[in-house]
Amino acid sequence: MSEGRNRSTRAAALLLAPGMAVVLGVFLLPMLYILILSFQDKHEAFSLENYLLFVQDPYYVQILWRTIKMSLLTVLACFLLGYPVAMFMAQTTGKMRGIITFLIISPHLVSVVIRNFGWVVILGEKGWINTTLLQLGLIQEPLKLLYNELGVVIGLTDSFIVYMILAISTSLYQIDGSLYKAASILGASRLRTFFTVTLPLSLPGMVAGTTLVFSLSMSAFVTPALMGGTSVKVLPVITYEKVMAQLNWPLGAALAFLLLGSTIALVTLFTRLVETKRYKEVFSS
């Protein structure tokens, strides 16, 4: 019995070996090299000056806070816009559900650069929104919808809302329909049923969607660069500038790892807070 188990273990190890080798060579080793590089100064000597510079300079702290704030706003926008869509998908038939899934995924068949340029055309001072509002007389001057934090959040929401919708809808699909009948028999209104049945049981999907959207928003580069311009700097853009424009690889490596550490810390804190106490059973089931 033990011999057969050992044989299956060796077979599994051999099957995993190619994938692990790729992960080690393409991901782990470069990350280790960047980590070592972040602890070097311009003379390649060991130093903590890159991390101390980040802590001591309010400029970098402000940029980190802006990155976190816009990521949280993107999560909020994706949740408020995506949850109703996910509920509608959960209540429709299989054919309609497939059509809706295709509609929300189809924009991602187009490059994110092209989609962002589309938003630039729509949100610009002479774009469709401002032109329409001016012609209707609802505004006297064009609204500033681009090259600010609002424009970046709109672009990030467009890019990542699909992850929130699909994550929440997956949890909603798994809710037993008899629970809604039981709530109705007990006299619960639709609103109370939503807050006592639907919302708690969809928490795993909400957590998964929030984690995905927040992580992707924290590391987004193209959308902030195109829709934020030079007035909205986020940590990924600053990291790119330090490495590619200023050729300051040690500082760029330190900023990259600070971004990674901040994202992991905030996601871990969020999941620990949600998965404890009142709703712990929802995640353990």
C-alpha positions, 0 to 999 in steps of 0.5 A, a space after each residue: 500500500 505504501 509502495 503504491 502511494 510513493 509511486 503516485 507521489 513520485 508521478 505527481 511530482 514529475 508531472 508538477 516539475 515542468 510547471 514548477 520549473 517555469 514558475 521558479 525561472 520566470 517568476 520567483 528568481 526574477 522577484 528574488 533578484 529585484 528584492 536584492 536589488 532594492 537593498 542596494 545603493 547606486 554603488 551596488 552596496 547594501 543599503 536601506 536608503 531606498 526604503 528610508 527615502 520612501 518613508 521620509 519623503 511625503 511625496 511617495 507616501 502621498 502617491 501610495 495613499 492616492 493609489 490605495 484610495 483610487 483602488 478602493 473607489 474602484 472596488 466600490 464602483 465595481 460592487 455598486 454597478 456589478 452586484 445588480 448585474 450579478 443578481 440579474 444573471 442569477 435569476 435568469 435562464 441559462 440562455 440569457 445568462 450566457 448572453 449577458 456573460 458574453 456582453 460583459 466579457 466582449 469588451 475585454 476582447 479589445 485592447 485596454 489601450 484602445 478602450 482607454 482611448 475610447 474613454 478619452 474621446 467620450 470624457 474629454 472637454 469636447 467629448 460626447 458627454 460634455 457636448 450633450 450636456 452643453 447642448 441641453 443647457 445643463 452645464 455652462 462649462 465643460 466638466 473635468 472628467 479626464 486627467 484627474 482621479 475621477 477619470 482614472 477610477 472610471 477607466 479602472 472600473 470599466 477594466 475590472 468590473 467583469 471580475 466583480 460580476 463573475 465572482 459575485 454571480 458564482 456565489 449567487 448561483 450556489 444559493 439554494 432556492 428553498 431558502 427564499 421560499 422559507 424566508 417568504 413563508 416566515 413573512 420576510 419581505 424582499 428587502 429583508 430576504 436580501 439582507 439576511 439571505 442573499 447578501 450574507 451567502 454571496 460574501 465569498 464571491 464579494 470577497 473574491 471580487 474585491 480581492 481581484 479588483 483591488 489587487 489589479 487596481 493597485 498594480 494598474 499602469 496603462 489606465 492611470 498613465 493614459 487617463 490620469 496624465 501627468 497630474 495623477 501619479 500612482 505607484 506603478 507609474 512612478 516605479 516605471 519612471 524610476 526604472 525606465 526614465 531615470 534608470 534608478 533600478 534600486 529605487 524602482 525595485 524598492 517601490 515595486 516591493 513596497 507596492 506588492 507588500 502594501 497590496 498583500 497586507 491590505 488584502 490579507 487584513 480585509 479577508 481576515 476581518 470578513 471571514 471572522 466572527 459573524 460570517 465565519 460559517 459562510 466561508 467554512 461551508 
